[in-house]
Amino acid sequence: MEKGLVVHLLEKQSGGEIRKIDEREWSPQLLEALHHVNFLVIGGVEYETLEGRLNVDTQAVELLLSAVRHAAKIERS
């Protein structure tokens, strides 16, 4: 099994502050999926991906996210 990369998920809040919401190792398959998605769900909260950065010094990927504010709750079946 291939080793993945550590991914830091950072939320850009409405006031411009950055808050770390998650850090974990992602498999190569999850990293590949980033080419096809614009939104992530973490802890039941939906986030839009704003940008990503490969930090060569720390050998990690950093994703900047913004929480999606839904006008009404979306029911999923």
ChimeraX attribute file (.defattr): number of C-alpha atoms within 10 A of each C-alpha:
attribute: neighborCount
match mode: 1-to-1
recipient: residues
	/A:1	5
	/A:2	7
	/A:3	9
	/A:4	15
	/A:5	16
	/A:6	16
	/A:7	21
	/A:8	20
	/A:9	20
	/A:10	20
	/A:11	22
	/A:12	16
	/A:13	12
	/A:14	9
	/A:15	6
	/A:16	8
	/A:17	9
	/A:18	14
	/A:19	13
	/A:20	14
	/A:21	12
	/A:22	12
	/A:23	14
	/A:24	12
	/A:25	15
	/A:26	16
	/A:27	15
	/A:28	13
	/A:29	10
	/A:30	12
	/A:31	14
	/A:32	11
	/A:33	10
	/A:34	13
	/A:35	8
	/A:36	7
	/A:37	10
	/A:38	13
	/A:39	16
	/A:40	17
	/A:41	11
	/A:42	11
	/A:43	8
	/A:44	7
	/A:45	10
	/A:46	16
	/A:47	18
	/A:48	16
	/A:49	20
	/A:50	13
	/A:51	11
	/A:52	16
	/A:53	12
	/A:54	12
	/A:55	10
	/A:56	8
	/A:57	6
	/A:58	8
	/A:59	11
	/A:60	18
	/A:61	19
	/A:62	18
	/A:63	17
	/A:64	19
	/A:65	25
	/A:66	19
	/A:67	17
	/A:68	14
	/A:69	10
	/A:70	8
	/A:71	6
	/A:72	6
	/A:73	7
	/A:74	7
	/A:75	5
	/A:76	4
	/A:77	3
